[in-house]
Amino acid sequence: MSKVRRGSNRDRIYRQVNELLELKSKYGHGPQIKLIFVKCDDNKHELDSFIDYWEGRVSKIVVKQMYNFYGLNDSDSTLKWYKEK
């Protein structure tokens, strides 16, 4: 993740989203939480574990293909909706 999102910290982001989910559960309501995974050559190996971890916890998981200035980084340009409650 840090290679794709410079300055980000995966563990901190996961912890903060989980804290939000705990608050939502505690109060019985809250925002719908949608996570977007921007797939590229540098992180495509993380996709399955990302889906496995978040599926069933969040409202929606969306996987998008990363675009660059010249077009797609990968031949798969399909927008995939993995999870929707």
MILOGU-895814 format. One line per 10 residues: number of its first residue (from 1); their letters; for each residue x, y, z of N, C-alpha, C. Coordinates in pm, 1 decimal. Layout:
N
NUM> a> X Y Z X Y Z X Y Z; ...
END
This chain:
85
1> mskvrrgsnr> 82.5 -119.7 0.0 0.0 0.0 0.0 86.8 126.0 0.0; 192.0 128.4 78.8 272.3 250.5 87.5 344.7 282.5 -42.8; 366.8 181.0 -126.3 429.4 207.0 -256.3 331.4 279.1 -349.0; 203.7 244.4 -339.5 101.6 304.2 -424.3 54.0 436.9 -366.3; 28.9 439.4 -236.8 -18.5 559.6 -165.9 93.0 608.6 -74.5; 182.0 686.0 -128.8 296.7 734.0 -50.3 250.0 810.7 73.0; 313.0 780.1 185.6 279.2 847.5 310.8 164.7 782.1 385.7; 102.9 681.3 325.2 -8.1 615.3 394.1 45.1 502.7 482.5; -38.2 461.4 575.5 -1.2 355.7 667.6 -118.7 258.9 674.9; -102.6 141.7 619.8 -210.1 43.6 611.1 -269.3 12.8 747.6
11> driyrqvnel> -184.9 -14.8 846.0 -234.4 -51.7 978.5 -315.8 60.9 1041.8; -272.0 183.1 1024.7 -345.9 297.2 1080.2 -481.3 311.9 1011.3; -484.6 297.8 879.9 -610.4 309.3 805.1 -706.9 198.4 846.0; -659.9 75.0 853.4 -745.1 -36.8 894.9 -797.9 -12.8 1036.5; -711.6 31.3 1126.4 -753.2 58.0 1264.5 -862.0 165.4 1269.4; -845.4 272.4 1193.8 -942.9 380.9 1195.4 -1077.0 337.9 1135.9; -1075.4 261.7 1029.0 -1200.8 212.9 970.8 -1268.6 117.3 1069.7; -1192.2 30.5 1134.0 -1249.6 -60.4 1233.1 -1307.0 15.5 1352.5; -1242.9 124.4 1393.6 -1297.6 207.1 1502.0 -1430.8 268.5 1460.4; -1440.8 313.6 1338.4 -1566.3 368.1 1286.8 -1674.4 260.2 1284.0
21> lelkskyghg> -1638.0 140.2 1242.3 -1733.3 29.3 1240.5 -1780.3 -6.1 1381.9; -1689.2 -0.1 1478.2 -1726.9 -26.6 1617.7 -1825.6 78.4 1669.0; -1801.5 203.7 1637.0 -1894.9 310.2 1677.8 -2031.5 291.9 1612.3; -2030.7 255.0 1487.6 -2156.0 231.2 1415.0 -2233.1 117.3 1481.8; -2163.6 13.3 1518.7 -2226.5 -100.6 1585.0 -2276.5 -62.7 1724.5; -2198.0 13.0 1796.7 -2233.6 54.1 1933.3 -2362.4 135.9 1935.3; -2376.6 227.3 1842.5 -2492.0 317.5 1840.8 -2607.0 267.4 1753.6; -2583.8 159.6 1679.6 -2689.7 100.7 1599.6 -2720.8 172.5 1469.7; -2644.1 273.5 1438.4 -2662.8 344.6 1311.7 -2533.4 419.1 1280.2; -2527.8 470.5 1161.7 -2409.5 544.2 1119.6 -2399.5 542.8 968.5
31> pqiklifvkc> -2290.1 591.9 918.2 -2275.8 602.0 772.4 -2255.9 465.2 708.6; -2295.7 456.3 581.7 -2257.7 339.3 504.4 -2112.0 357.4 466.8; -2036.5 252.9 478.6 -1892.4 262.2 454.2 -1859.6 185.9 326.8; -1807.8 258.4 227.9 -1769.7 202.2 98.5 -1618.0 214.1 85.3; -1553.0 103.7 55.3 -1408.7 103.4 34.4 -1380.3 84.2 -114.0; -1284.2 158.4 -162.3 -1245.7 150.2 -303.6 -1099.7 104.8 -311.6; -1077.5 -2.8 -382.3 -943.5 -54.9 -407.0 -907.5 -18.1 -549.1; -803.4 60.5 -566.6 -758.3 99.7 -699.9 -646.9 2.4 -739.4; -681.1 -87.7 -829.0 -591.5 -196.6 -867.5 -488.8 -149.9 -970.3; -364.1 -186.8 -945.9 -255.9 -161.4 -1042.1 -155.0 -275.5 -1030.5
41> ddnkheldsf> -53.8 -272.8 -1112.2 46.0 -379.9 -1110.5 114.9 -392.2 -974.5; 132.4 -280.4 -904.6 204.5 -281.6 -776.9 123.9 -337.0 -660.5; -9.2 -344.3 -672.4 -87.6 -390.9 -557.7 -187.0 -502.3 -590.0; -190.6 -548.8 -712.0 -290.8 -648.9 -749.1 -279.2 -777.2 -666.7; -161.5 -805.8 -615.6 -142.9 -923.7 -530.5 -211.1 -907.3 -393.9; -250.2 -786.1 -355.8 -316.2 -760.0 -228.3 -468.9 -764.6 -237.2; -523.6 -773.2 -358.2 -667.6 -762.2 -378.1 -746.8 -869.4 -303.4; -709.3 -994.2 -317.0 -785.3 -1101.6 -252.6 -787.8 -1086.9 -101.2; -674.4 -1054.8 -41.7 -671.7 -1039.7 104.2 -751.6 -917.2 148.5; -752.8 -811.5 67.9 -832.9 -692.3 97.5 -980.9 -729.4 100.9
51> idywegrvsk> -1027.2 -800.3 -1.7 -1167.9 -840.5 -8.8 -1201.2 -936.6 104.9; -1114.4 -1033.8 129.3 -1138.5 -1129.4 236.8 -1151.6 -1060.6 372.4; -1069.2 -960.5 396.2 -1071.0 -891.1 525.2 -1197.3 -806.8 542.6; -1236.2 -730.2 439.7 -1343.8 -631.9 454.9 -1482.3 -684.8 420.7; -1491.3 -792.1 343.9 -1622.8 -842.8 304.4 -1703.2 -881.7 428.2; -1825.3 -833.9 434.3 -1911.0 -859.2 549.2 -1900.1 -755.2 658.4; -1798.6 -668.3 651.0 -1779.3 -563.5 751.0 -1829.5 -427.9 702.5; -1812.6 -402.1 573.4 -1847.2 -271.4 517.7 -1966.2 -284.8 423.0; -2026.2 -171.1 388.9 -2144.5 -170.2 302.8 -2113.2 -211.7 159.8; -1997.2 -169.2 110.8 -1964.6 -195.0 -29.7 -1813.3 -196.2 -48.2
61> ivvkqmynfy> -1769.2 -285.3 -134.8 -1629.0 -288.4 -177.6 -1629.4 -269.7 -328.8; -1554.4 -171.6 -375.9 -1545.2 -142.6 -518.9 -1399.8 -159.1 -561.1; -1379.2 -223.7 -674.6 -1244.8 -237.3 -730.4 -1243.2 -163.9 -863.3; -1152.3 -68.4 -873.8 -1135.3 7.3 -998.3 -995.9 -16.0 -1051.4; -983.9 -5.9 -1181.0 -853.4 -16.1 -1245.1 -787.2 121.0 -1243.0; -660.3 126.9 -1212.6 -588.3 253.7 -1212.0 -562.8 300.8 -1354.7; -588.2 426.5 -1377.0 -557.2 490.0 -1504.4 -434.1 576.6 -1487.0; -358.2 590.0 -1592.4 -248.8 686.0 -1591.2 -271.4 785.8 -1704.4; -180.4 874.8 -1723.9 -193.8 979.4 -1824.8 -216.3 922.8 -1964.8; -156.6 806.2 -1990.1 -161.7 747.5 -2123.9 -274.2 645.5 -2141.6
71> glndsdstlk> -344.5 613.0 -2036.9 -450.1 512.3 -2044.0 -438.2 413.5 -1930.9; -487.4 294.3 -1952.5 -485.3 192.4 -1848.5 -346.3 135.5 -1826.9; -317.7 99.3 -1702.5 -194.0 28.3 -1670.5 -205.8 -119.3 -1702.3; -326.4 -166.6 -1716.0 -353.8 -308.2 -1727.7 -462.8 -324.5 -1833.2; -473.4 -438.9 -1892.7 -574.5 -459.8 -1996.5 -715.0 -474.7 -1939.2; -728.0 -499.4 -1809.0 -859.4 -517.8 -1747.3 -914.6 -382.9 -1703.8; -1010.4 -330.2 -1778.7 -1065.0 -198.2 -1748.8 -1204.2 -206.4 -1686.1; -1244.6 -324.7 -1644.8 -1379.6 -343.7 -1594.1 -1391.5 -293.5 -1450.7; -1497.4 -218.9 -1424.8 -1529.4 -177.5 -1288.3 -1605.1 -292.7 -1224.9; -1556.8 -340.4 -1111.8 -1617.4 -457.3 -1048.9 -1679.1 -417.2 -915.4
81> wykek> -1803.1 -454.5 -895.3 -1873.4 -430.6 -769.4 -1872.5 -562.7 -693.9; -1790.9 -572.7 -589.3 -1777.8 -697.0 -516.6 -1879.9 -712.4 -404.8; -1920.7 -603.0 -344.7 -2006.6 -615.6 -227.7 -2101.5 -498.9 -222.4; -2228.1 -530.1 -210.1 -2326.0 -425.3 -192.5 -2438.8 -480.3 -108.5; -2465.9 -414.5 4.4 -2575.3 -457.3 93.1 -2704.8 -398.5 45.8
END
